[in-house]
């Protein structure tokens, strides 16, 4: 993992210097003592210790295409010759205010997987295989234990997705974040044969809509969730749906990459929609061509207890639930009606829980492109 070590040591130090714009001569307050970076709040030794801690996690994610051991400021990845007309697909995202709950509960072992999932699931919907991932971890004061736990989760997410954790950046920026808090961003790059890009263009009335279950709220709607928690003031350590409420709220986002890539290889998949911010009502339309509507039947899948609890405690309307949360469906798959049974069998064999949740119909005038009935 020479590439990652170089980036986290050399590039971060350069970035710190630019951020702080240190000028020891002008910053002295009558003292002739020489200032150090540690005096300014940046602990280079802690950064070096973090690099050593995360090396084993990142090493597990490497793919043969990673050109390791070269050094330099950028990570190198060879696409290879197995693609005839490769198209790169990229995506970036964060974890959002779910992090505030992680800070409150001092639990940092799941947000790394959240970070990976948000980007790899997004590029997956176009049929792309995720190749590599980079992360950005920013904090005011670097806590090596917390950072290592987060990055271990990132590496675990990359293993699940089959992509390489090829590099990253740790930015310790005094004064930018309160102690104990940090922010995360992630960047994924994948590849798909141009002729096999999933665009939704072939979706027609009569097609089947399948839903793959979520693991919970994933990484969306947490500003509303935190508002509900402020109102209800529940005991987060109390048992809830087979775990504690805290564990249920922080359950990591499911990564659907391997089961869906296998499905794409086995039969024609017409459309995929990752149900993130905007919920069912705003994400499914993103893959629909003009002239069709996705009709989702609410009775066709069980809504996990978490969403029922949030709706009751927050007095949230059905329409708001459907446009904020995934309501138990983390990924939507659209196939021809005659492929529905086979698709369900393949996904179930791969470990997914899948439900036939609706159908594609011809649009009626100026109606909504997706409705939940």
Secondary structure as GFF3:
##gff-version 3
##sequence-region A 1 373
A	DSSP	alpha_helix	2	6	.	.	.	ID=ss1
A	DSSP	pi_helix	7	11	.	.	.	ID=ss2
A	DSSP	alpha_helix	12	20	.	.	.	ID=ss3
A	DSSP	alpha_helix	24	27	.	.	.	ID=ss4
A	DSSP	alpha_helix	44	59	.	.	.	ID=ss5
A	DSSP	beta_strand	86	94	.	.	.	ID=ss6
A	DSSP	alpha_helix	98	105	.	.	.	ID=ss7
A	DSSP	alpha_helix	111	124	.	.	.	ID=ss8
A	DSSP	beta_strand	129	139	.	.	.	ID=ss9
A	DSSP	alpha_helix	144	161	.	.	.	ID=ss10
A	DSSP	beta_strand	164	172	.	.	.	ID=ss11
A	DSSP	beta_strand	182	193	.	.	.	ID=ss12
A	DSSP	three_ten_helix	194	196	.	.	.	ID=ss13
A	DSSP	beta_strand	208	213	.	.	.	ID=ss14
A	DSSP	alpha_helix	222	232	.	.	.	ID=ss15
A	DSSP	beta_strand	239	240	.	.	.	ID=ss16
A	DSSP	beta_strand	243	244	.	.	.	ID=ss17
A	DSSP	alpha_helix	245	249	.	.	.	ID=ss18
A	DSSP	alpha_helix	257	266	.	.	.	ID=ss19
A	DSSP	beta_strand	271	274	.	.	.	ID=ss20
A	DSSP	alpha_helix	279	283	.	.	.	ID=ss21
A	DSSP	three_ten_helix	284	287	.	.	.	ID=ss22
A	DSSP	beta_strand	292	296	.	.	.	ID=ss23
A	DSSP	three_ten_helix	298	300	.	.	.	ID=ss24
A	DSSP	alpha_helix	305	314	.	.	.	ID=ss25
A	DSSP	alpha_helix	318	324	.	.	.	ID=ss26
A	DSSP	beta_strand	329	335	.	.	.	ID=ss27
A	DSSP	three_ten_helix	337	339	.	.	.	ID=ss28
A	DSSP	alpha_helix	340	349	.	.	.	ID=ss29
A	DSSP	beta_strand	354	362	.	.	.	ID=ss30
A	DSSP	beta_strand	370	372	.	.	.	ID=ss31
###
